[in-house]
Amino acid sequence: NAGVTQTPKFQVLKTGQSMTLQCAQDMNHEYMSWYRQDPGMGLRLIHYSVGAGITDQGEVPNGYNVSRSTTEDFPLRLLSAAPSQTSVYFCASRPRDPAYEQYFGPGTRLTVT
Amino acid sequence: EDKVVQSPLSLVVHEGDTVTLNCSYEVTNFRSLLWYKQEKKAPTFLFMLTSSGIEKKSGRLSSILDKKELSSILNITATQTGDSAIYLCAVVVASGAGSYQLTFGKGTKLSVIP
């Protein structure tokens, strides 16, 4: 049982480049989310999904796209990277039932130069 | 807008001290409160609190929820250097149509020095 996996672990991009951060979970969780974490800012929600085919914006969605074609996968796309997107990105998943906690992936450290 | 506030934002203590971390919230449709510990990587789950006044305990860590005061505390007794981490509080709220969302506080950075 791998839990929540993310790739890559580290990435350096130049301003204007695009890329996709991959996230997968094998726990059959309905809910998946993407967060970014910056010093002193805590975890901020970028986008989330409550099931395959359903996505919605979180607190800081600008510059990012998501899709959820399967229950397992929830990729995050950076359309045109900017230095302000330098951050650590965490993917998370949890069951629909709120009685269960949220599980986090190991994170991707992204630097945009 | 839902709000979760943690205090203090950072704390430095000596090994053996007891610390109390605070989390207060202003949300609609509260369902539960979660505590996470984050060291160098991803947050790891500590406690989930749903009922007021019932203490959850795990070793030297304990936590309790006060729904009247809209707050929770996380206590760590006899601190060790391995307790150094960021402690995150998150509140689960019902957001309609049977769905639930988490709102995180900014975290408390705890540093335990020998």
Interface residues (C-beta under 8 A of the other chain):
Chain A: Y31 S33 Y35 G40 M41 G42 L43 R44 L45 Y48 V50 F90 R96 P98 A99 E101 Q102 Y103 F104 G105 P106 G107
Chain B: L9 R31 S32 L34 K41 A42 P43 T44 F45 M48 T50 L88 A90 V92 A94 G98 S99 Y100 Q101 L102 F104 G105 K106 G107
